[in-house]
Amino acid sequence: SSDLLTALFARVPLISGVCRELSLAQAAFALSLFTRSGVEISEALQGLETLIEHPGVQKQIRACMQKMDEGENFDRALLDCGLFKEAYARMIGIGLRAGRGDEMIAQVAERYDDDTETAVNQFLNTIEPLMIVLLSVIVGAILLSVMLPLMNIMSSIG
C-alpha cells in the first residue's frame, strides 16, 4: 500500500517534486551508509533499489546499474542515468578519483538534505494560501447553511 501511495504522490504536480527530493536524499544517505560500511558500489545500488520506493528514482537506479554492468565507471553511470544532479554526480566522481568517495557521497547526502528542506518549505509556502482560500469557502458555506434557514424562519414569523 505504501508503494501505491508513493506512486500516486509521484504523479501529483505540487507534491511530485518534494517526493523526488525526499527519495534522492534517502538514496544519497543510504549510498553514503553503504560505502562507509565498505560495501561495493554495485551491491550498494542493488540495496538502494530495494530501499527507495519512488518509481522514477528506482528506474534511474536500475539504469545506473545497467550502465555499470556494461562496463562504465560509477561516476560516468551517475551522469548518464541522471540519478543525482549533475553537480553532485561530478562531486562524487571527483571524490572517487581522489580516493575519498565515501566522504564525498556523505557530503552530497547532506546537500540533498538541505535541498529537501528547501523543497518542503517551497511546497508549504505554495499550499498555505490555497488552504486559507479553501477553509474560507468552507466556513462561508457553513455560515450560509445556518443563516439562510434562520432568515426564512424570521421572515415567516414577522
Secondary structure, 3 states (H helix, E strand, C coil): CHHHHHHHHCCCHHHHHHHHHHHHHHHHHHHHHHHHCCCCHHHHHHHHHHHCCCHHHHHHHHHHHHHHHCCCCHHHHHHHHCCCCHHHHHHHHHHHHCCCHHHHHHHHHHHHHHHHHHHHHHHHHHHHHHHHHHHHHHHHHHHHHHHHHHHHHHHHHC
